[in-house]
Amino acid sequence: MRYAANLSMLFGHLPLAERAAAARVAGFRFAETWWPFVDPAPGADELHRFCGTLEAADLRLVLLNLDAGDPGRGDRGLLSDPAQQARVEANLEAVACLLDRTGCRTVNALYGNRLPGHDAGEQDRTALRRLVRVADRMAELGACVVLETLNTTDSPAFPLTDIRRTAELVHRVNDTTGHGNVGLLLDTYHLTTMGTDPVAAVREFAGLIRHVQFADAPGRGRPGTGSIDFPAVTKALAAVGYDGFVGLEYHPRHGGTDPERNRDENRQLRT
């Protein structure tokens, strides 16, 4: 398995300019990140500086989240919010610039929360239109889009909390566009929190999985701190021929501040 450090979780305590270097010191060669800017469409200089930190650290970006609003305020994506059309479009072009510069070819498109006072059907139609738009734009770049299932404990207003429903949406977008470039992001923490066995999910949805994220449950700590059987998950991924990346999206035991211990933990995941 090729492991990627989630810069936003493992090194989110650091300024953005320092995260890539810290990940490299901790032994990582690959990285993923939530949308790393406050602005959905930052200027060219800001994009250039971020990409420069990756290049200076010789760290390859393998997954980028679209702008999802303010996670600290509870936002979980903007695609289903009818009022966010201009912001989504502006962000999409900024994402395209980042993909062009970094070579990253997978983006995570979070669906968005149910909004008080809004019709759920209208939100779903809005999300579908925008996912089709995102898939079309990413197809132009040779990139794929992943959809993630979250859990109701952390994200009570998020509608995609059953991987089967998420898979149905993947098929619907692919059928609409004909590109086939939309797949699943399989997150062990979210699945387990919702009562879904990640090993069974790997086997059932093998043909749709485009990215995987590891965190244990309960607690969203590093693998080995909870109840998930990660050797079994890893074995299942290998058995179905998964050759993509595994993002490490967990709360680090040492806050990401101890390079030696982080390297040790990273090695343990490979055994």
Secondary structure, 3 states (H helix, E strand, C coil): CEEEEEHHHHCCCCCHHHHHHHHHHCCCCEEEECCCCCCCCCCHHHHHHHHHHHHHCCCEEEEEECCCCCHHHCCCECCCCHHHHHHHHHHHHHHHHHHHHHCCCEEECCECCCCCCCCHHHHHHHHHHHHHHHHHHHHHCCCEEEEECCCCCCCCCCCCCCHHHHHHHHHHHHHHHCCCCEEEEEEHHHHHHCCCCHHHHHHHCHHHEEEEEECCCCCCECCCCCCCCHHHHHHHHHHCCCCCEEEECCECCCCCCCHHHHHHHHHHHCC
